[in-house]
Amino acid sequence: MNFNNILVATDFDNESHTALEAAVSLASNDSTCIHILHILDTSYLSFFKGSTISTTSLKELENTEAYAKFTASLKEASIEYLTELKKQYSDTNIITHTVSGRPLNAIKQIVEKHKVDLIITSADPNEQEGKHLQHLIRHIHVPILTVNTPLSDFYPKQIVFASDFEQKPAPHILEMISKWRNQYQAQLNLLKVITPATFENTPDTNATITRYISGNDLEEGDFHIFNAFSEEDGIISFANNINADLIIMVSHPHSRFYHFIVGSLAEHIANEADTPVLILFEKP
C-alpha cells in the first residue's frame, strides 16, 4: 500500500512512539513521507490565570516577554528532541514539525498543507486521549489508524470489516478496503454483530450482506454473524477470537447532538480494542 504522507502527532510518550513505529512499518517505499508533529498546546495558558481566564487576558499574556521566553524554550526543546528522534530512523523519509496552537487546528493545517492521506495515533479510553481521538474522528475526515499496543512489524493477515451492511458502500471505501486486503494478501472477514436490540432472522441477515457485497471486491471475503449483548463487545470479541490484525470501520456523518448523546461506535472500538483499528469516512 502506497501512502504519500502519513501524520503522527507526538507528545513524546510511549504511546506516541508506538504510533510512529506503525508509521515506519507502513512507509514501504521512499516516496512515503512521515510527518511527526509536536504541538505546543496554548490551552495550558489557563495555568497562569486560573480556570476563569478570559479571552482578553489570554491575548495580553501572549504578548508578555515572559510568555515569549517560555514558549521559545519549549519549542527549542521540542525541536532538539525531534531531531534526535529523526536520527533513529535515518532510512525513513521524515519531516518534523513543532507548532503552537490548539491541537485540532494544528493537525488540520498539517493535513491540508501536506495532503496527508493517513493519520496514525494511539487511542486510550481515558478522558484526555479519548477526547483527542474523538476530535480527530469528528472533524478531520482522513483515514485514521489507531494502535494501542506496540507492533514490531505491522503486517495484517486477518482483517475484520465490521458493519451493519445496510447502506451500499461509497466507491472510495471499497477501494481502500481492497487495497489493504490485496497489499497484505490478507483474509477479509465481513462481520455483522446481532444484539438483542437488533435481532433479525438469519436469512434476512444473509440477504442484507449479499446485497452489500454484490458486484464488488468484497465478494471474495468470508462473512460472519456474531451474537453479543452490544456491537462493541461483539466486534472486539470476534476480532480476539480469530486473532485479527486489523479492524476496519466506517464512520458515518451524524449531528453533533447525536454524537453528544450516543457517541461513535468507531470511537468506542478504537479506544477499547487491543487490535489496531482503521477508521474510514463515508464522506472523504
C-alpha positions in Angstrom: 0.0 0.0 0.0 1.4 3.4 -1.0 0.9 6.3 1.2 2.2 9.7 0.2 2.1 11.5 3.6 1.5 9.9 7.0 1.0 12.1 10.0 1.9 11.1 13.6 1.3 13.6 16.4 3.6 13.1 19.4 3.9 14.3 22.9 7.0 12.1 23.4 5.3 9.4 25.4 5.4 5.6 24.8 2.0 5.6 23.0 3.2 8.2 20.5 6.3 6.0 19.9 4.0 3.0 19.2 2.2 5.1 16.6 5.5 6.1 15.0 6.7 2.5 14.8 3.5 1.6 12.9 4.0 4.6 10.5 7.6 3.4 9.8 6.3 -0.1 9.1 3.8 1.2 6.6 6.2 3.5 4.9 7.1 0.8 2.4 8.9 3.0 -0.2 11.0 6.1 -0.5 8.0 8.2 -1.8 6.2 7.9 1.6 6.9 10.8 3.9 6.2 10.6 7.6 5.3 13.9 9.3 6.0 13.9 13.0 4.1 16.8 14.7 4.6 18.2 18.2 2.1 20.8 19.3 2.8 23.3 22.0 -0.8 23.5 23.3 -1.8 27.1 24.1 -4.6 25.8 26.3 -2.1 25.4 29.1 -2.2 29.2 29.5 -5.1 28.8 31.9 -2.5 27.5 34.3 -1.2 31.1 34.8 -4.6 32.8 35.4 -6.9 30.1 36.7 -9.8 28.4 35.1 -11.8 31.6 34.7 -9.3 33.2 32.4 -10.9 35.5 29.7 -10.0 35.7 26.0 -8.7 39.2 26.6 -6.3 38.2 29.4 -5.1 35.3 27.2 -4.1 37.7 24.5 -2.5 40.0 27.0 -0.5 37.2 28.4 0.7 36.0 25.0 2.2 39.5 24.4 4.3 39.4 27.5 8.1 38.9 27.4 7.9 36.1 30.0 5.4 34.1 27.8 7.6 34.6 24.7 10.7 33.2 26.5 8.7 30.4 28.0 7.3 29.2 24.7 10.6 29.7 22.9 12.4 27.4 25.4 9.6 24.8 24.9 9.9 25.0 21.2 13.7 24.7 21.3 13.5 21.6 23.5 10.9 20.1 21.2 13.0 20.7 18.0 16.0 19.1 19.8 14.1 16.0 20.7 12.5 15.6 17.3 15.9 16.0 15.7 17.3 13.1 17.8 14.1 11.1 17.1 14.6 11.5 13.4 18.2 10.2 13.6 16.8 6.9 14.9 15.0 6.4 11.6 17.7 7.7 9.2 16.5 5.3 6.5 13.0 6.7 6.5 11.8 10.0 4.9 10.7 12.0 7.9 9.8 15.7 8.3 9.3 17.1 11.8 7.0 20.0 12.8 6.8 22.0 16.0 3.9 24.4 16.2 2.0 26.4 18.7 -1.8 26.5 19.0 -4.9 24.4 19.6 -4.1 20.7 18.7 -7.1 20.2 16.4 -6.3 23.4 14.4 -2.6 22.5 14.2 -3.4 19.0 12.9 -5.9 20.4 10.3 -3.3 22.7 9.0 -0.7 20.0 8.5 -3.3 17.7 6.9 -4.3 20.3 4.4 -0.9 21.7 3.7 0.8 18.4 3.1 -2.2 16.4 1.7 -2.0 13.8 4.5 -3.6 10.5 3.4 -3.3 8.7 6.8 -3.2 9.7 10.4 -1.7 7.2 12.9 -2.4 7.7 16.6 -2.7 5.9 19.8 -6.0 5.5 21.5 -6.9 5.5 25.1 -10.2 5.5 26.9 -9.0 7.9 29.5 -10.5 11.4 29.2 -7.7 13.3 27.6 -6.6 10.7 25.0 -10.2 9.7 24.3 -11.2 13.3 23.5 -8.1 13.6 21.2 -9.3 10.7 19.1 -12.9 11.9 19.3 -12.0 15.3 17.8 -10.0 13.7 15.0 -12.9 11.4 14.0 -15.5 14.2 14.1 -13.5 17.0 12.5 -10.8 15.6 10.2 -12.1 13.1 7.6 -8.8 11.5 6.7 -8.3 7.8 7.3 -7.2 7.2 10.9 -5.3 4.2 12.1 -5.3 3.7 15.9 -2.7 1.5 17.6 -2.9 0.7 21.3 -0.1 -1.9 21.7 3.4 -2.0 20.4 3.8 -3.5 16.9 7.2 -5.0 16.0 6.1 -5.4 12.3 2.6 -4.3 11.1 1.6 -6.9 8.5 -2.1 -7.7 8.9 -3.1 -11.2 7.7 -6.6 -11.3 9.3 -8.7 -8.2 8.6 -12.2 -7.7 10.1 -14.6 -5.3 8.3 -17.4 -4.6 10.8 -20.6 -3.0 9.5 -24.4 -3.3 9.7 -24.3 -3.7 5.8 -27.5 -1.6 5.4 -26.2 1.0 3.0 -24.1 0.4 -0.1 -20.5 1.5 0.5 -19.1 4.5 -1.3 -16.6 3.7 -4.0 -13.6 5.1 -2.1 -14.5 2.9 0.9 -14.5 -0.2 -1.3 -11.2 0.8 -2.9 -9.5 1.4 0.5 -10.6 -2.0 1.9 -9.5 -3.8 -1.3 -6.1 -2.0 -1.1 -5.4 -3.2 2.4 -6.6 -6.7 1.7 -4.6 -7.0 -1.5 -1.4 -5.3 -0.2 -1.0 -8.0 2.5 -2.8 -10.8 0.8 -5.0 -10.9 3.9 -8.1 -12.8 4.8 -11.1 -10.4 4.8 -13.7 -11.2 7.4 -17.0 -9.4 6.9 -18.7 -9.1 10.3 -22.3 -8.3 11.3 -23.0 -8.3 15.1 -26.5 -9.2 16.2 -27.6 -7.8 19.6 -30.9 -8.3 21.5 -31.9 -4.9 20.2 -31.1 -5.6 16.6 -32.3 -9.3 16.3 -33.3 -10.5 12.9 -33.7 -13.8 11.2 -30.5 -15.3 9.8 -31.9 -15.5 6.2 -32.6 -11.7 6.4 -29.1 -11.0 7.6 -27.6 -13.1 4.8 -29.6 -11.3 2.2 -28.5 -7.9 3.6 -24.8 -8.8 3.4 -25.2 -10.3 0.0 -26.8 -7.1 -1.3 -23.9 -5.1 0.2 -21.1 -7.1 -1.3 -22.8 -7.9 -4.7 -20.7 -6.7 -7.6 -17.6 -5.6 -5.8 -14.3 -7.0 -4.4 -15.8 -7.7 -1.0 -17.5 -10.8 -2.5 -14.2 -12.6 -2.0 -14.4 -12.2 1.8 -15.9 -14.5 4.3 -18.9 -13.1 6.2 -19.8 -13.9 9.8 -22.8 -13.3 12.0 -21.8 -12.9 15.7 -24.2 -12.6 18.6 -23.4 -10.3 21.5 -25.1 -8.1 24.0 -23.6 -5.0 22.3 -22.0 -4.2 19.0 -18.8 -3.0 20.7 -18.4 -6.3 22.7 -19.3 -8.3 19.6 -16.7 -6.7 17.3 -13.9 -6.8 19.9 -14.7 -10.4 20.9 -14.8 -11.6 17.3 -11.6 -9.9 16.5 -9.9 -11.5 19.5 -11.4 -15.0 18.7 -9.8 -15.0 15.2 -6.6 -13.2 16.3 -7.4 -10.4 13.9 -4.5 -8.0 13.0 -6.8 -5.1 11.9 -10.4 -3.9 12.3 -11.8 -1.7 9.6 -14.8 0.5 10.4 -16.6 3.3 8.6 -17.6 6.4 10.4 -20.8 7.9 9.2 -21.7 11.6 9.5 -24.1 12.4 12.4 -25.3 15.5 14.0 -23.4 17.0 17.0 -26.3 16.2 19.2 -26.2 12.5 18.1 -22.5 12.3 18.9 -23.1 14.0 22.3 -25.8 11.5 23.3 -24.6 8.3 21.6 -21.0 8.8 20.7 -19.5 6.9 17.8 -19.2 3.2 17.5 -15.8 3.6 15.8 -14.6 5.8 18.7 -15.6 3.1 21.2 -13.9 0.3 19.3 -10.7 2.3 18.7 -10.4 3.2 22.3 -11.2 -0.2 23.7 -9.7 -2.7 21.2 -6.1 -4.0 21.5 -6.3 -4.7 17.8 -5.3 -1.8 15.5 -8.4 0.0 14.1 -8.6 1.7 10.7 -11.4 4.3 10.6 -12.6 5.3 7.1 -15.1 8.1 6.4 -18.2 7.9 4.2 -17.5 11.5 3.1 -13.8 11.9 2.2 
